[in-house]
Amino acid sequence: MNPNIQQLLQMSQQVQTRLSQLQTELGQRTVTCSSGGGMVTATADGRGKIRSLKIDPQVVTGGDVEMLEDLVLAAVSEAQNRAQQLYEEEMRKLSGGFNLPFSLPEL
């Protein structure tokens, strides 16, 4: 087999192994965001899956459902955006800062 092809295959296996490790790591890392001055707090894992949502009881007693919906949406959206940023940072590290000629699979 051509030495260049062997090197390419080895590099491919290393990237695949690192991607698998990265999936596990991102599943264990979390980002937390809040809205309304901390009235609603959302925590997502590094893959963007929401792991917890905390709502200050005072928001509920106010009876303003629309405000609560807006606060929840804002906190969840920001947590997912930060998780996406974390993912992109880790992918840049994995690729060594190079733009790969193909897209790596989503985690």
C-alpha positions as CSV (number, residue, x, y, z in Angstrom):
1,M,0.0,0.0,0.0
2,N,1.2,3.5,-0.8
3,P,2.8,5.1,2.3
4,N,0.8,8.3,1.8
5,I,-2.4,6.3,1.9
6,Q,-1.3,4.5,5.0
7,Q,-0.6,7.8,6.7
8,L,-3.9,9.1,5.6
9,L,-5.7,6.1,7.0
10,Q,-3.8,6.4,10.3
11,M,-4.7,10.1,10.5
12,S,-8.3,9.2,9.8
13,Q,-8.4,6.7,12.6
14,Q,-6.8,9.2,15.0
15,V,-9.4,11.8,14.1
16,Q,-12.2,9.3,14.5
17,T,-10.9,8.3,17.9
18,R,-10.6,11.9,19.0
19,L,-14.2,12.6,17.7
20,S,-15.5,9.8,19.9
21,Q,-13.6,11.2,22.9
22,L,-14.9,14.7,22.2
23,Q,-18.5,13.4,22.1
24,T,-18.0,12.0,25.6
25,E,-16.3,15.1,26.9
26,L,-18.9,17.5,25.5
27,G,-21.6,15.3,27.0
28,Q,-20.0,15.9,30.5
29,R,-19.3,19.6,30.1
30,T,-22.0,22.1,30.8
31,V,-22.8,25.7,30.1
32,T,-25.2,27.7,32.2
33,C,-27.1,30.9,31.1
34,S,-29.7,33.0,32.7
35,S,-32.3,35.6,31.8
36,G,-34.3,38.2,33.7
37,G,-31.5,38.9,36.0
38,G,-31.2,35.3,37.1
39,M,-35.0,34.6,37.3
40,V,-34.6,31.7,34.8
41,T,-31.4,29.6,34.5
42,A,-30.8,27.0,31.8
43,T,-28.0,24.5,31.8
44,A,-27.0,22.6,28.7
45,D,-24.4,20.0,28.1
46,G,-21.7,20.6,25.5
47,R,-23.8,19.0,22.8
48,G,-26.6,21.5,23.4
49,K,-29.0,19.2,25.3
50,I,-30.8,21.0,28.1
51,R,-30.0,19.3,31.4
52,S,-31.7,21.6,33.8
53,L,-34.0,24.6,34.0
54,K,-34.5,26.6,37.2
55,I,-37.2,29.2,37.6
56,D,-37.3,31.7,40.5
57,P,-40.7,31.1,42.3
58,Q,-41.3,34.9,42.2
59,V,-41.7,34.7,38.5
60,V,-44.5,32.2,38.8
61,T,-46.4,34.1,41.5
62,G,-46.5,37.2,39.2
63,G,-48.9,35.4,36.9
64,D,-47.2,36.9,33.8
65,V,-47.1,33.7,31.6
66,E,-45.8,35.6,28.5
67,M,-42.9,37.0,30.4
68,L,-42.0,33.6,31.9
69,E,-42.2,32.1,28.4
70,D,-39.9,34.8,27.1
71,L,-37.4,34.3,29.9
72,V,-37.3,30.5,29.5
73,L,-36.8,30.9,25.7
74,A,-34.0,33.4,26.2
75,A,-32.1,31.3,28.7
76,V,-32.5,28.1,26.7
77,S,-31.5,29.7,23.5
78,E,-28.4,31.3,25.0
79,A,-27.4,28.0,26.7
80,Q,-27.7,26.2,23.3
81,N,-25.8,29.0,21.5
82,R,-22.9,28.7,24.1
83,A,-22.9,25.0,23.7
84,Q,-22.6,25.4,19.9
85,Q,-19.7,27.8,20.5
86,L,-18.0,25.3,22.8
87,Y,-18.5,22.6,20.1
88,E,-17.0,24.8,17.4
89,E,-14.0,25.7,19.6
90,E,-13.3,22.1,20.3
91,M,-13.6,21.2,16.6
92,R,-11.1,23.9,15.7
93,K,-8.7,22.4,18.2
94,L,-9.2,19.0,16.8
95,S,-8.6,20.2,13.2
96,G,-5.5,22.1,14.4
97,G,-7.0,25.3,13.1
98,F,-7.1,24.1,9.5
99,N,-10.3,24.3,7.5
100,L,-10.9,20.7,6.5
101,P,-12.0,19.9,3.0
102,F,-15.1,18.3,4.5
103,S,-17.5,18.8,7.3
104,L,-17.0,16.8,10.5
105,P,-20.2,15.1,11.8
106,E,-22.3,16.9,14.3
107,L,-22.0,15.6,17.8
